Amino acid sequence: MDKGPQSEPAAADLPPQRSGAPGIHFEKVVKRFGDNVVLRELDFTVEPGERVTLIGPSGSGKTTILRLLMTLEKADGGVIRVGDRPLSHMEKNGKLVPANEKHLHEMRKQIGMVFQQFNLFPNMNVMRNLTEGPIRVLGLSKEEARERATRLLDMVGLGDKAEEHPTRLSGGQQQRVAIARALAMEPKVLLLDEVTSALDPELVVGVQDLLRDIARQSDLTILCVTHEMHFAKDISDRVLMFDQGQIVEEGPPDQIFGEPSEQRTRDFLQAVLAS
Ligand SMILES: Nc1ncnc2c1ncn2[C@@H]1O[C@H](COP(=O)(O)OP(=O)(O)OP(=O)(O)O)[C@@H](O)[C@H]1O
């Protein structure tokens, strides 16, 4: 059952947008899987154009937060906003009601995600992996979509792989295709879920460097989940330590990794270092 508030959204209370990209706002978001309460009235904000990394123990709910933003999961309570518009809800007669498919489809267009396991379409070559969404969802012509795809494949260093099938590429190359595919939809928000954890160690740095460059050169709002603390430091303006359904502590990477103030953060970082 959805328990979203029945009031006007307080758009005036939201922070001003610093870039063309929208911010992300979780307001008392609850998510349960059966008896397992994964998010407990979770509140947090990612400012427009900000790069934020979520860290925290395995199974604590970080991926669930990204999946809620991708509308792959539905919240059991609270409101999620992207920019000044609710994602999980829509406005009707001055009230918030659960979003319908049309609203979700519109909102989803703003958001791209790169997954741990690449999730490329295995039956399509690289070019079609990149052009399918822009043609089908954004209504681009085949030529426009191919032009965009070619530019992005060059950017990720795979200009010569357009006709290959994903299964013939290395994990690092597949992840580069997945990054290019996400960008081909020209999202304003980019979600990164453990994007290097399925890669062989020698391929990790290349993909991380690519994402760091994208983060620095674009005005995308980025929400990243990673166990790679160097990458988190490199890519983030701010780090959120998440545990037991709530944000435990937040701050700039130097503070969280250098002088964490919460015991739970210290324990987590020590466990990561030891692993
Ligand atoms: N579809 C689902 N059905 C039931 N339980 C689920 C489902 N998806 C996630 N969970 C549970 O929700 C909790 C949070 O999972 P989630 O994958 O979000 O954690 P995480 O912090 O991303 O973990 P990791 O760092 O290991 O990827 C876990 O207890 C998980 O078992």
The ligand as an SDF file (V2000), in Angstrom:
LIG
                    3D

 31 33  0  0  0  0  0  0  0  0999 V2000
   13.5660   -8.4050   -4.9860 N   0  0  0  0  0  0  0  0  0  0  0  0
   13.8550   -8.6280   -3.7140 C   0  0  0  0  0  0  0  0  0  0  0  0
   13.1040   -9.4640   -2.9810 N   0  0  0  0  0  0  0  0  0  0  0  0
   13.3690   -9.6970   -1.6770 C   0  0  0  0  0  0  0  0  0  0  0  0
   14.3810   -9.1030   -0.9950 N   0  0  0  0  0  0  0  0  0  0  0  0
   15.1590   -8.2690   -1.6730 C   0  0  0  0  0  0  0  0  0  0  0  0
   14.9500   -7.9760   -3.0540 C   0  0  0  0  0  0  0  0  0  0  0  0
   15.8870   -7.0810   -3.4480 N   0  0  0  0  0  0  0  0  0  0  0  0
   16.6510   -6.8180   -2.3730 C   0  0  0  0  0  0  0  0  0  0  0  0
   16.2270   -7.5290   -1.3050 N   0  0  0  0  0  0  0  0  0  0  0  0
   16.7920   -7.4920    0.0450 C   0  0  0  0  0  0  0  0  0  0  0  0
   16.9160   -6.1390    0.4160 O   0  0  0  0  0  0  0  0  0  0  0  0
   18.1030   -5.9340    1.1660 C   0  0  0  0  0  0  0  0  0  0  0  0
   18.9150   -4.8370    0.4990 C   0  0  0  0  0  0  0  0  0  0  0  0
   19.4210   -5.3120   -0.7430 O   0  0  0  0  0  0  0  0  0  0  0  0
   20.3160   -4.3940   -1.6700 P   0  0  0  0  0  0  0  0  0  0  0  0
   20.7010   -5.2210   -2.8600 O   0  0  0  0  0  0  0  0  0  0  0  0
   19.6410   -3.1120   -1.9110 O   0  0  0  0  0  0  0  0  0  0  0  0
   21.5940   -4.1570   -0.7410 O   0  0  0  0  0  0  0  0  0  0  0  0
   23.0030   -3.5130   -1.0780 P   0  0  0  0  0  0  0  0  0  0  0  0
   23.3430   -2.5980    0.0300 O   0  0  0  0  0  0  0  0  0  0  0  0
   22.9890   -2.9450   -2.4540 O   0  0  0  0  0  0  0  0  0  0  0  0
   23.9540   -4.7870   -1.0360 O   0  0  0  0  0  0  0  0  0  0  0  0
   25.3300   -5.0800   -1.8290 P   0  0  0  0  0  0  0  0  0  0  0  0
   26.3260   -4.0720   -1.3350 O   0  0  0  0  0  0  0  0  0  0  0  0
   25.6780   -6.4670   -1.3960 O   0  0  0  0  0  0  0  0  0  0  0  0
   25.0420   -4.9870   -3.2980 O   0  0  0  0  0  0  0  0  0  0  0  0
   18.7910   -7.2870    1.2600 C   0  0  0  0  0  0  0  0  0  0  0  0
   18.4400   -7.8560    2.4940 O   0  0  0  0  0  0  0  0  0  0  0  0
   18.2020   -8.0580    0.1090 C   0  0  0  0  0  0  0  0  0  0  0  0
   18.1950   -9.4350    0.3960 O   0  0  0  0  0  0  0  0  0  0  0  0
  1  2  1  0
  2  3  1  0
  2  7  2  0
  3  4  2  0
  4  5  1  0
  5  6  2  0
  6  7  1  0
  6 10  1  0
  7  8  1  0
  8  9  2  0
  9 10  1  0
 10 11  1  0
 11 12  1  0
 11 30  1  0
 12 13  1  0
 13 14  1  0
 13 28  1  0
 14 15  1  0
 15 16  1  0
 16 17  2  0
 16 18  1  0
 16 19  1  0
 19 20  1  0
 20 21  2  0
 20 22  1  0
 20 23  1  0
 23 24  1  0
 24 25  2  0
 24 26  1  0
 24 27  1  0
 28 29  1  0
 28 30  1  0
 30 31  1  0
M  END
$$$$
